[in-house]
Amino acid sequence: MIEEELASLAHFYTLIIDFFVNYSFQVIGAIIILIIGLIIARWIANLTLRLCQKNNVDITLSHFISSTVRLLIIAMVAIICLGKFGISVAPFIAAIGAISLSIGLALQGVFSNYGAGFTIILTRPFVVGNTIRCNDVCGIVEEIRLAHTLLSTEDGEIITIPNKHIVGEVLVNSFENTVVEASIGISYSSCPDQAIALIQQQLSDNAGVVQEPAPQVGIAAFGDSSVELAYRYWVPTKQLFELQFQVNAAIFSAFRDKGIEIPFPQSEITLKNEISLTKKSLDKGVASKHL
């Protein structure tokens, strides 16, 4: 038994020696090529990133391009290294293709998000900092990734939207601002021109309200008990509710100071008392008989 084990070890030792004698230069060459390839891949990726930034390419697209270039160079270097050992890469490519097909069928939803993310990065329907509304979700774009897009709200919430739910859907992009639409009613005895001027003044005095495009104020409708005045204005999305509350409070105070009435809902009710009328008629009939 011991002699057999020693013979096996000697045979294994011989194989190792033969391998290093025959392939030592190939191994050293493959290691050197791999190291040089990694260095070149990083250098070209950084160069690509700088060129994209110099040409004002979107930051997400810049990182995606540089990462893709780096991976392609590394893949080419790996193929060269395998060739140094006399290994054919054709079976590996065929195996990778079969595995990719199986994974693609199993992860269709995930890959659809990546495909949609790639479309967003190339077409750029919005960029970081824009305010978008899609599928009843609204927020400021914080980051665009291949799989999903991150939005933030004024309350500090982070909303994650899979990219497949953005591409192909109705998308509203108001850039960095959001429009506020509101209305207030005044009595018919009040002067609408004065009320409109007061609303315009409050919107002009608030430093947070965007003045270009200019706010809009006018008569929207004639109600049963009031004249409805509507006003529209733009504010930065990050201060949406804060500025809306400030404007509403300022308009209410200005109306109260100038004596412009904000009426309560009113209704007129007419009652017909048929019983009283019948009783009066009977009383007149009795009186005429006595006469």
VOTOR-433255 format. One record per residue: z, x, y negated of N, C-alpha, C, CB in turn. Coordinates in steps of 0.2 Angstrom, whole numbers, padded with zeros to 4 digits, always signed. Glycine has a CB too. Layout:
BEGIN
ZXYZXYZXYZXY ...
REM end
This chain:
BEGIN
+0000+0004+0006+0000+0000+0000+0000+0004-0006+0006-0005+0000 +0004+0009-0006+0005+0014-0012-0002+0017-0013+0010+0019-0011 -0005+0019-0007-0011+0023-0008-0017+0019-0011-0014+0026-0001 -0017+0012-0009-0022+0007-0012-0021+0006-0019-0021+0001-0008 -0014+0006-0021-0013+0005-0028-0015+0011-0032-0006+0003-0030 -0014+0017-0030-0016+0023-0033-0023+0023-0034-0013+0029-0030 -0027+0021-0028-0034+0021-0028-0037+0017-0033-0037+0020-0021 -0033+0011-0034-0036+0006-0039-0035+0008-0046-0032-0001-0038 -0029+0012-0047-0028+0014-0054-0033+0020-0056-0020+0017-0054 -0034+0024-0051-0039+0030-0052-0046+0027-0053-0039+0034-0045 -0048+0021-0050-0054+0018-0051-0054+0015-0058-0056+0013-0046 -0049+0012-0060-0048+0009-0067-0049+0014-0072-0042+0005-0068 -0045+0020-0071-0045+0026-0076-0052+0028-0076-0040+0031-0073 -0056+0029-0071-0063+0031-0071-0067+0027-0075-0065+0032-0064 -0066+0020-0074-0070+0015-0078-0069+0016-0085-0069+0008-0076 -0063+0017-0087-0061+0018-0095-0064+0024-0097-0054+0018-0096 -0064+0030-0094-0067+0036-0096-0074+0035-0096-0065+0042-0091 -0078+0032-0091-0085+0031-0092-0087+0027-0098-0087+0028-0085 -0083+0022-0099-0084+0017-0105-0084+0021-0111-0080+0011-0105 -0079+0025-0112-0078+0029-0119-0084+0034-0119-0071+0032-0119 -0085+0037-0113-0090+0042-0113-0097+0039-0115-0091+0046-0107 -0099+0033-0112-0105+0031-0113-0106+0027-0120-0107+0026-0107 -0100+0023-0122-0101+0019-0128-0096+0021-0133-0099+0012-0125 -0093+0027-0133-0089+0029-0139-0092+0029-0146-0086+0036-0137 -0099+0031-0146-0102+0031-0152-0104+0024-0154-0109+0036-0152 -0106+0020-0150-0107+0013-0151-0101+0009-0154-0110+0009-0145 -0095+0011-0151-0089+0008-0153-0087+0010-0160-0083+0009-0149 -0087+0017-0161-0086+0019-0168-0091+0017-0173-0086+0027-0168 -0097+0017-0171-0102+0014-0176-0101+0007-0178-0109+0015-0173 -0099+0003-0173-0098-0005-0174-0092-0005-0178-0097-0008-0167 -0087-0001-0177-0081-0002-0182-0082+0000-0189-0075+0003-0179 -0086+0005-0190-0088+0008-0196-0093+0002-0200-0092+0014-0196 -0097-0001-0196-0102-0006-0199-0098-0012-0201-0107-0008-0194 -0093-0014-0197-0089-0020-0198-0085-0018-0205-0084-0021-0192 -0082-0012-0205-0078-0011-0211-0082-0011-0218-0074-0004-0211 -0088-0008-0217-0092-0007-0223-0095-0014-0224-0098-0003-0221 -0096-0018-0219-0099-0025-0220-0094-0030-0224-0101-0028-0214 -0087-0029-0222-0082-0033-0225-0081-0031-0233-0075-0032-0222 -0082-0025-0234-0081-0022-0241-0087-0025-0245-0081-0014-0241 -0093-0024-0242-0099-0027-0246-0099-0034-0247-0105-0025-0242 -0096-0038-0242-0096-0045-0242-0091-0047-0248-0094-0048-0236 -0085-0044-0248-0081-0045-0254-0084-0044-0261-0074-0042-0253 -0087-0038-0261-0090-0036-0267-0095-0040-0270-0093-0029-0267 -0100-0042-0265-0105-0047-0267-0102-0054-0269-0110-0048-0261 -0097-0056-0265-0094-0063-0267-0091-0063-0274-0089-0064-0262 -0088-0057-0276-0085-0057-0282-0090-0056-0288-0080-0051-0283 -0095-0053-0286-0101-0052-0291-0104-0059-0292-0106-0047-0288 -0105-0063-0286-0108-0070-0287-0103-0074-0291-0109-0073-0280 -0097-0074-0290-0092-0078-0294-0092-0076-0301-0085-0077-0291 -0093-0070-0303-0093-0068-0310-0100-0070-0313-0093-0060-0311 -0105-0070-0310-0112-0072-0312-0111-0080-0313-0117-0070-0307 -0108-0083-0309-0108-0091-0310-0104-0092-0316-0105-0094-0304 -0098-0089-0317-0094-0090-0323-0097-0088-0329-0087-0086-0322 -0101-0083-0329-0105-0081-0335-0110-0086-0337-0108-0074-0334 -0113-0089-0332-0118-0095-0334-0115-0102-0334-0123-0095-0328 -0108-0102-0335-0104-0108-0336-0105-0113-0330-0107-0111-0343 -0106-0111-0324-0106-0115-0318-0099-0118-0317-0109-0111-0312 -0099-0124-0315-0093-0127-0313-0088-0123-0309-0094-0134-0310 -0082-0123-0310-0077-0118-0306-0077-0120-0299-0070-0118-0309 -0077-0126-0297-0077-0128-0290-0084-0126-0286-0077-0135-0289 -0089-0127-0290-0096-0124-0287-0096-0117-0287-0102-0127-0291 -0093-0113-0292-0093-0106-0292-0090-0103-0286-0090-0103-0298 -0084-0106-0284-0080-0103-0278-0083-0105-0272-0073-0107-0278 -0087-0111-0272-0090-0113-0265-0096-0108-0264-0093-0120-0266 -0100-0107-0269-0106-0102-0268-0103-0095-0266-0110-0102-0275 -0098-0093-0270-0096-0086-0268-0093-0086-0261-0090-0084-0273 -0089-0091-0259-0087-0091-0252-0092-0091-0247-0082-0097-0251 -0098-0095-0248-0103-0096-0244-0107-0089-0243-0108-0101-0246 -0108-0086-0248-0111-0079-0248-0107-0075-0244-0112-0077-0255 -0101-0074-0245-0096-0070-0241-0097-0071-0233-0089-0070-0243 -0096-0078-0232-0097-0079-0224-0103-0078-0221-0095-0087-0224 -0109-0079-0225-0115-0077-0222-0116-0069-0221-0121-0079-0227 -0113-0065-0226-0114-0058-0225-0109-0056-0219-0111-0054-0231 -0103-0059-0218-0099-0057-0212-0102-0059-0206-0092-0061-0213 -0106-0065-0206-0109-0067-0199-0115-0062-0198-0112-0074-0200 -0118-0060-0203-0124-0055-0201-0121-0048-0199-0128-0054-0208 -0115-0046-0202-0112-0040-0199-0110-0041-0192-0107-0038-0204 -0107-0046-0191-0104-0048-0184-0110-0047-0179-0101-0054-0183 -0116-0050-0180-0122-0050-0176-0124-0043-0175-0127-0054-0179 -0124-0039-0180-0126-0032-0179-0121-0028-0175-0126-0028-0186 -0115-0029-0176-0109-0026-0172-0110-0028-0164-0102-0028-0174 -0111-0034-0163-0112-0036-0156-0119-0032-0153-0113-0043-0155 -0124-0032-0157-0130-0028-0155-0129-0021-0153-0135-0029-0160 -0124-0018-0156-0122-0011-0155-0120-0010-0148-0117-0008-0160 -0117-0015-0145-0114-0015-0138-0119-0017-0133-0108-0019-0138 -0125-0019-0135-0130-0021-0131-0129-0028-0129-0130-0017-0125 -0125-0032-0133-0124-0039-0131-0129-0044-0135-0116-0041-0133 -0132-0048-0131-0137-0053-0134-0133-0058-0137-0142-0055-0128 -0135-0060-0143-0132-0065-0147-0135-0072-0145-0132-0064-0154 -0140-0072-0142-0144-0079-0141-0139-0084-0137-0150-0078-0137 -0136-0081-0131-0131-0086-0128-0126-0089-0133-0128-0083-0122 -0123-0084-0137-0118-0086-0141-0120-0092-0146-0115-0080-0145 -0126-0091-0149-0129-0096-0153-0130-0102-0150-0136-0093-0156 -0132-0102-0144-0133-0108-0140-0127-0112-0139-0137-0107-0133 -0121-0108-0137-0115-0111-0136-0112-0114-0142-0110-0106-0133 -0113-0110-0148-0110-0112-0154-0114-0119-0156-0111-0107-0160 -0120-0119-0155-0124-0125-0156-0121-0131-0152-0131-0125-0155 -0120-0130-0146-0118-0136-0142-0111-0138-0144-0117-0134-0134 -0106-0133-0145-0100-0135-0148-0100-0138-0154-0095-0128-0148 -0104-0136-0159-0105-0139-0165-0107-0147-0165-0110-0135-0170 -0112-0148-0160-0114-0155-0159-0108-0159-0157-0120-0155-0154 -0104-0157-0152-0099-0161-0149-0094-0162-0155-0095-0157-0143 -0092-0157-0159-0087-0158-0164-0090-0162-0169-0085-0151-0167 -0096-0162-0171-0099-0166-0176-0099-0173-0174-0106-0164-0177 -0100-0175-0168-0099-0182-0166-0092-0184-0166-0102-0183-0158 -0087-0180-0164-0080-0182-0164-0077-0183-0171-0076-0177-0160 -0080-0179-0176-0077-0178-0183-0082-0181-0188-0075-0171-0184 -0086-0186-0186-0091-0189-0191-0088-0190-0198-0094-0195-0188 -0082-0194-0198-0079-0195-0204-0077-0189-0208-0073-0200-0203 -0074-0184-0205-0072-0178-0209-0078-0175-0212-0068-0173-0204 -0084-0174-0208-0090-0171-0210-0093-0175-0215-0094-0169-0204 -0093-0181-0215-0096-0185-0220-0092-0184-0227-0095-0193-0219 -0085-0183-0227-0082-0181-0233-0084-0174-0236-0074-0181-0232 -0085-0170-0231-0088-0163-0233-0095-0164-0236-0088-0158-0228 -0099-0168-0233-0106-0169-0236-0106-0172-0242-0110-0173-0231 -0101-0177-0243-0101-0180-0250-0098-0175-0255-0096-0186-0249 -0093-0171-0253-0091-0166-0258-0096-0161-0260-0085-0163-0255 -0100-0159-0255-0106-0155-0257-0110-0158-0262-0109-0152-0251 -0112-0165-0261-0116-0168-0266-0113-0169-0273-0117-0175-0263 -0106-0170-0273-0103-0171-0279-0103-0164-0283-0096-0173-0278 -0102-0158-0279-0102-0152-0283-0109-0150-0285-0100-0146-0278 -0114-0152-0282-0121-0151-0284-0124-0155-0290-0126-0151-0278 -0122-0162-0289-0125-0166-0294-0120-0167-0300-0126-0173-0291 -0114-0166-0299-0109-0165-0305-0109-0172-0309-0110-0160-0309 -0108-0178-0305-0107-0184-0309-0100-0184-0313-0107-0190-0304 -0096-0180-0312-0090-0179-0316-0087-0172-0315-0084-0184-0314 -0083-0169-0319-0080-0163-0319-0073-0163-0320-0083-0158-0324 -0069-0158-0319-0062-0158-0320-0060-0159-0327-0059-0151-0318 -0056-0164-0328-0054-0166-0335-0056-0173-0336-0056-0161-0340 -0062-0176-0333-0064-0182-0334-0060-0188-0332-0071-0183-0331 -0061-0193-0335-0057-0199-0332-0062-0204-0328-0054-0204-0338 -0061-0205-0322-0066-0209-0318-0062-0215-0315-0069-0205-0312 -0066-0220-0314-0064-0226-0311-0068-0228-0305-0063-0232-0316 -0066-0228-0299-0070-0229-0293-0065-0233-0288-0072-0223-0290 -0068-0239-0285-0065-0243-0280-0058-0245-0283-0064-0239-0274 -0057-0247-0289-0051-0250-0292-0046-0244-0293-0048-0255-0288 -0048-0238-0292-0043-0232-0293-0046-0229-0300-0043-0227-0287 -0041-0227-0304-0042-0224-0310-0038-0218-0311-0042-0229-0316 -0040-0212-0314-0036-0207-0315-0040-0201-0318-0032-0204-0309 -0037-0196-0320-0040-0190-0323-0041-0185-0317-0035-0186-0328 -0047-0182-0317-0049-0177-0311-0046-0171-0312-0057-0176-0311 -0041-0169-0307-0038-0163-0308-0041-0157-0303-0031-0164-0305 -0044-0159-0298-0047-0154-0294-0052-0158-0289-0042-0150-0289 -0058-0154-0288-0063-0157-0284-0064-0152-0278-0070-0157-0288 -0062-0155-0272-0063-0151-0266-0068-0154-0261-0056-0151-0262 -0070-0150-0256-0076-0152-0252-0074-0158-0248-0078-0147-0247 -0068-0159-0246-0066-0165-0242-0063-0171-0247-0060-0163-0238 -0060-0169-0252-0057-0175-0256-0057-0173-0264-0050-0177-0254 -0056-0178-0268-0055-0176-0275-0048-0179-0277-0060-0180-0279 -0044-0175-0281-0038-0176-0283-0038-0179-0291-0033-0170-0283 -0035-0185-0291-0034-0188-0298-0026-0188-0300-0037-0195-0298 -0025-0188-0306-0018-0189-0309-0018-0194-0314-0016-0182-0312 -0012-0198-0314-0011-0203-0319-0006-0201-0324-0009-0209-0315 -0005-0206-0329+0000-0204-0334+0007-0204-0332-0001-0210-0340 +0008-0207-0326+0015-0207-0323+0016-0201-0319+0016-0213-0319 +0011-0196-0319+0012-0190-0315+0011-0191-0307+0019-0188-0315 +0008-0197-0305+0006-0198-0298-0001-0194-0297+0005-0205-0297 -0001-0192-0291-0007-0188-0288-0011-0193-0283-0006-0182-0285 -0017-0195-0285-0021-0199-0280-0026-0195-0277-0025-0205-0285 -0027-0195-0270-0032-0192-0266-0037-0197-0264-0028-0188-0260 -0043-0195-0266-0049-0200-0264-0053-0196-0259-0052-0203-0270 -0054-0198-0253-0059-0195-0249-0066-0195-0252-0060-0198-0242 -0070-0190-0252-0076-0190-0256-0081-0195-0253-0079-0183-0255 -0081-0197-0247-0086-0202-0245-0085-0209-0248-0085-0202-0237 -0079-0210-0251-0078-0216-0255-0080-0216-0262-0070-0218-0254 -0082-0210-0264-0085-0209-0271-0092-0209-0271-0082-0202-0274 -0096-0205-0267-0103-0205-0267-0106-0212-0264-0105-0199-0262 -0110-0214-0268-0113-0221-0266-0110-0227-0268-0114-0221-0258 -0104-0226-0272-0100-0231-0275-0102-0232-0282-0093-0231-0273 -0100-0237-0285-0100-0238-0293-0095-0234-0296-0100-0246-0295 -0097-0229-0300-0092-0224-0303-0093-0225-0310-0094-0217-0301 -0087-0226-0314-0087-0226-0321-0083-0220-0323-0083-0232-0323 -0087-0216-0328-0084-0210-0330-0083-0211-0338-0089-0204-0329 -0077-0211-0340-0076-0211-0348-0074-0205-0351-0071-0217-0349 -0075-0199-0347-0074-0193-0349-0066-0192-0350-0078-0191-0355 -0064-0189-0356-0057-0188-0356-0053-0194-0359-0055-0182-0361 -0056-0200-0361-0053-0205-0365-0054-0212-0361-0056-0206-0372 -0050-0217-0363-0050-0223-0359-0050-0228-0365-0044-0224-0355 -0054-0234-0364-0054-0239-0369-0048-0244-0368-0061-0243-0369 -0045-0246-0373-0040-0251-0373-0043-0258-0376-0033-0249-0377 -0042-0263-0372-0045-0270-0375-0039-0275-0375-0050-0273-0371 -0037-0277-0381-0032-0282-0382-0034-0287-0387-0026-0278-0385 -0029-0292-0388-0031-0298-0393-0024-0301-0395-0035-0303-0389 -0024-0304-0401-0018-0307-0404-0021-0313-0407-0014-0302-0408 -0017-0319-0407-0018-0325-0410-0015-0326-0417-0017-0331-0406 -0018-0329-0422-0015-0330-0429-0017-0338-0430-0018-0326-0434 -0012-0341-0434-0013-0348-0436-0019-0349-0440-0007-0350-0439 -0022-0355-0440-0028-0357-0444-0027-0357-0451-0030-0364-0442 -0020-0357-0453-0019-0357-0460-0018-0350-0463-0012-0360-0462 -0018-0345-0458-0018-0338-0461-0025-0335-0462-0015-0333-0455 -0026-0330-0466-0032-0327-0468-0035-0322-0462-0032-0324-0475 -0040-0323-0459-0042-0319-0454-0044-0312-0456-0048-0322-0450 -0047-0312-0462-0049-0305-0465-0044-0301-0467-0053-0307-0472 -0038-0304-0469-0032-0300-0470-0029-0297-0464-0027-0304-0474 -0029-0301-0458-0026-0299-0452-0031-0294-0449-0026-0305-0447 -0037-0294-0449-0042-0289-0447-0041-0283-0450-0049-0291-0447 -0040-0283-0457-0039-0277-0461-0032-0273-0459-0039-0278-0468 -0027-0277-0457-0021-0275-0455-0021-0271-0449-0015-0280-0455 -0025-0274-0444-0026-0271-0437-0030-0265-0438-0030-0276-0432 -0035-0265-0442-0039-0259-0443-0035-0253-0446-0045-0260-0447 -0030-0255-0451-0026-0250-0454-0021-0247-0449-0022-0253-0460 -0018-0251-0444-0014-0248-0439-0017-0243-0435-0010-0254-0436 -0023-0245-0433-0027-0241-0428-0029-0234-0432-0034-0245-0426 -0030-0235-0438-0032-0229-0442-0026-0224-0443-0035-0231-0449 -0020-0227-0444-0014-0223-0446-0012-0219-0439-0009-0228-0449 -0013-0222-0433-0011-0219-0427-0015-0213-0426-0011-0224-0421 -0012-0207-0426-0015-0201-0425-0018-0200-0418-0011-0195-0426 -0015-0203-0413-0017-0203-0406-0024-0207-0404-0012-0205-0401 -0025-0212-0409-0031-0216-0407-0037-0212-0409-0031-0223-0411 -0042-0212-0405-0049-0209-0406-0053-0213-0411-0053-0208-0399 -0055-0209-0416-0059-0212-0422-0066-0212-0421-0057-0209-0428 -0069-0208-0416-0076-0208-0414-0077-0208-0407-0079-0201-0417 -0079-0214-0404-0081-0220-0408-0076-0224-0411-0085-0224-0403 -0078-0227-0417-0073-0230-0421-0070-0237-0417-0076-0232-0427 -0064-0238-0419-0061-0245-0416-0065-0251-0418-0054-0245-0418 -0065-0256-0414-0068-0262-0416-0063-0268-0416-0074-0264-0411 -0064-0272-0422-0059-0278-0423-0063-0283-0425-0053-0276-0428 -0062-0289-0423-0066-0295-0425-0063-0302-0422-0073-0295-0423 -0066-0307-0424-0064-0314-0421-0067-0315-0414-0066-0320-0426 -0063-0316-0409-0065-0317-0402-0066-0324-0400-0061-0313-0397 -0062-0328-0402-0063-0335-0400-0058-0340-0405-0060-0336-0393 -0060-0346-0404-0056-0351-0408-0052-0355-0403-0060-0356-0413 -0045-0354-0403-0041-0358-0398-0039-0365-0400-0035-0354-0396 -0035-0368-0396-0032-0375-0398-0027-0374-0404-0029-0378-0392 -0023-0369-0404-0018-0368-0409-0019-0362-0413-0012-0369-0406 -0024-0357-0412-0024-0351-0415-0031-0348-0415-0019-0346-0411 -0032-0343-0420-0038-0340-0420-0037-0333-0416-0041-0338-0427 -0041-0332-0411-0040-0326-0407-0044-0320-0410-0042-0327-0400 -0040-0314-0412-0043-0308-0414-0042-0303-0409-0039-0306-0421 -0048-0300-0407-0049-0295-0402-0050-0288-0405-0054-0296-0397 -0047-0283-0402-0048-0276-0405-0048-0271-0399-0042-0274-0409 -0053-0267-0400-0054-0262-0395-0054-0255-0398-0061-0263-0391 -0051-0250-0394-0050-0243-0397-0050-0238-0391-0044-0242-0402 -0051-0232-0392-0051-0227-0387-0045-0222-0388-0057-0223-0387 -0042-0221-0382-0036-0216-0383-0037-0211-0377-0029-0220-0382 -0034-0205-0378-0033-0200-0372-0030-0203-0366-0030-0194-0374 -0033-0202-0360-0031-0206-0354-0023-0204-0353-0035-0204-0348 -0021-0198-0354-0015-0195-0353-0009-0199-0357-0014-0188-0353 -0012-0202-0362-0007-0206-0367-0009-0213-0367-0007-0203-0374 -0012-0216-0362-0014-0223-0362-0009-0228-0364-0017-0225-0356 -0004-0228-0360+0001-0233-0361+0006-0232-0367+0006-0234-0355 +0007-0226-0368+0011-0224-0374+0008-0226-0381+0012-0216-0374 +0002-0224-0381-0002-0226-0388-0003-0234-0388-0008-0223-0388 -0004-0237-0382-0005-0244-0383+0001-0248-0385-0007-0247-0376 +0007-0246-0382+0013-0249-0385+0014-0248-0392+0019-0246-0380 +0013-0242-0394+0014-0240-0401+0009-0244-0406+0012-0233-0403 +0003-0245-0404-0001-0249-0408+0001-0257-0408-0009-0249-0405 +0003-0259-0402+0005-0266-0402+0011-0268-0406+0006-0268-0395 +0016-0263-0406+0022-0264-0410+0020-0263-0418+0027-0258-0408 +0016-0259-0420+0014-0258-0427+0010-0264-0429+0009-0252-0428 +0006-0267-0425+0002-0273-0427+0007-0279-0428-0003-0275-0422 +0012-0280-0424+0017-0285-0424+0021-0284-0430+0021-0285-0418 +0023-0278-0432+0027-0277-0438+0023-0278-0444+0030-0270-0438 +0017-0276-0444+0013-0277-0450+0012-0285-0451+0006-0274-0449 +0010-0289-0446+0009-0296-0447+0016-0299-0450+0007-0299-0440 +0021-0297-0447+0028-0300-0449+0029-0299-0456+0034-0298-0445 +0028-0292-0459+0029-0290-0465+0025-0294-0470+0028-0283-0466 +0018-0295-0468+0014-0299-0473+0014-0306-0472+0007-0296-0471 +0018-0309-0468+0018-0316-0467+0013-0319-0463+0019-0319-0474 +0009-0316-0459+0004-0319-0455+0007-0322-0449-0001-0313-0453 +0006-0328-0448+0009-0332-0443+0006-0331-0436+0010-0339-0444 +0010-0329-0431+0007-0329-0424+0010-0336-0421+0010-0323-0420 +0006-0341-0420+0009-0347-0418+0010-0348-0411+0004-0353-0420 +0015-0353-0410+0016-0355-0403+0011-0359-0400+0024-0358-0402 +0010-0360-0394+0005-0365-0392+0008-0372-0394+0004-0365-0384 +0003-0376-0396+0005-0383-0399+0000-0388-0396+0005-0383-0407 +0003-0394-0395-0001-0400-0392+0002-0406-0396+0000-0400-0385 -0003-0411-0397-0001-0417-0400-0002-0422-0395-0007-0419-0406 +0004-0427-0395+0004-0432-0390+0005-0439-0393+0011-0431-0385 +0001-0443-0391+0001-0450-0394+0003-0455-0389-0006-0452-0397 +0009-0459-0390+0011-0464-0386+0010-0471-0388+0019-0463-0385 +0007-0475-0383+0006-0482-0385+0011-0486-0382-0001-0484-0382 +0015-0490-0386+0021-0494-0383+0018-0501-0383+0027-0494-0388 +0015-0503-0377+0013-0510-0376+0018-0515-0375+0008-0510-0370 +0024-0513-0373+0029-0518-0372+0032-0520-0379+0035-0515-0368 +0032-0516-0384+0035-0518-0391+0030-0522-0394+0036-0512-0395 +0023-0521-0393+0018-0525-0396+0018-0532-0393+0011-0522-0395 +0019-0533-0387+0019-0539-0383+0025-0543-0386+0019-0539-0376 +0031-0540-0387+0037-0544-0389+0036-0546-0396+0043-0539-0388 +0033-0542-0400+0032-0545-0407+0027-0551-0407+0029-0539-0411 +0022-0551-0403+0017-0556-0403+0021-0563-0401+0012-0555-0398 +0025-0562-0396+0029-0568-0393+0034-0571-0399+0033-0566-0387 +0037-0566-0402+0041-0569-0408+0038-0572-0413+0045-0563-0411 +0032-0570-0415+0028-0574-0420+0026-0581-0417+0022-0570-0422 +0024-0581-0411+0022-0588-0408+0028-0593-0408+0020-0587-0401 +0034-0591-0407+0040-0595-0407+0041-0597-0414+0046-0591-0404 +0041-0593-0419+0042-0595-0426+0037-0600-0428+0042-0588-0430 +0031-0599-0426+0026-0604-0429+0027-0611-0426+0019-0602-0427 +0030-0612-0420+0031-0618-0416+0037-0622-0420+0033-0617-0409 +0042-0618-0422+0047-0621-0426+0045-0624-0433+0053-0616-0427 +0040-0621-0436+0037-0623-0442+0033-0629-0441+0033-0618-0445 
REM end
